[in-house]
Amino acid sequence: MFDDTKKQYEMYEEIVYGVLAKLSIYPFAANYEDLLQIGRLSLWELLTRQTFTPELDDEKFRGYLYTHIRWRILDELRKQNRQKTKEFCMETTKDSDEGESTKETMTDVISIKLMMEKLWPYLTENERIFFKETYFEDNNITAIAKKYHTSRKTVYKWRNSLALKAAKYIFK
């Protein structure tokens, strides 16, 4: 089992490099080695738990591996981006004066309340859920989907319909 997996790993390792190249992540990038390791680990996990035999259709199997590894690397890039954004926001908050920060926060709260008062009567129950969860509970789409036992696609639809209504009733 281990020898077979190792042979398959060596045969398909090029896919990891292909994913990184397609995402424009080159060896001189700061996080290249980390992302390469994530891709390699993902490939190893797929090969050890796979139920699909690559002998049947190598092209489809390569596509499956490529897609899964790409998703894994993209997830890591998003995670790193969120972390950088949080760090930047925290630095910005620390650097700004206390009065300015409070003033901006109050302005945000007031504008959200005004938007809510104007929009609330026109929103469906799901749009209200999205609005409340996003602006007051500070949840992302995935967290909302899990909380309400629905798909992310459905939550995206709630968001898009809310955006259309906001454009219609607030910016007219």
Residue, then its C-alpha position, 0 to 999 in steps of 0.5 A: m500500500f505504502d509503496d503504491t501510494k509513494k509511486q502514485y505520489e511521485m507520478y502526480e507531484e507535478i500537479v502541485y507545481g502546475v497549480l502553483a504556477k497557474l496561481s502565479i505563485y513562483p519559487f521567489a514568493a515569500n510563501y511559496e514553500d508553505l503553499l508547496q507543502i500544503g499542496r504536497l500534503s493535500l496530494w498525499e491525503l488524496l492518494t491515501r484515501q482515494t476510492f477512485t482508481p486512476e487506471l480507469d481514467d487518468e485524465k479525470f483523476r488528474g483533473y480531480l487531483y488538480t481541482h482539490i489541490r487548487w482549492r486547498i491552496l486557495d483556502e490557505l491564501r484566503k486564510q493568510n489574506r484574512q489574517k493580514t487584513k485583521e493585523f492591518c486593521m488592528e495596527t490602524t486602530k492602534d495608530s489612530d487617535e481614540g477620538e477619531s476611532t470612536k467617531e468613525t465607529m459611531t458614523d458606521v453604526i448610525s449609517i447602518k441603523l439608517m439603512m436598516e430603518k429604510l430597508w427593513p419593511y421591504l426585506t424578506e425574512n431571509e434577507r433580514i437574517f443575513f442583514k442581522e448576522t452580517y452587520f450585528e453578529d459579524n458572521n461571514i457567509t459560511a458561518i451564517a450557512k452553518k447556523y441556519h443549516t443551508s448552503r452558502k449558495t443560498v446565503y449568497k442569494w440572500r446577500n444579492s437580493l438584499a443588495l438589489k433592494a438596498a440599491k433600489y430603496i436607498f440610492k434612488 
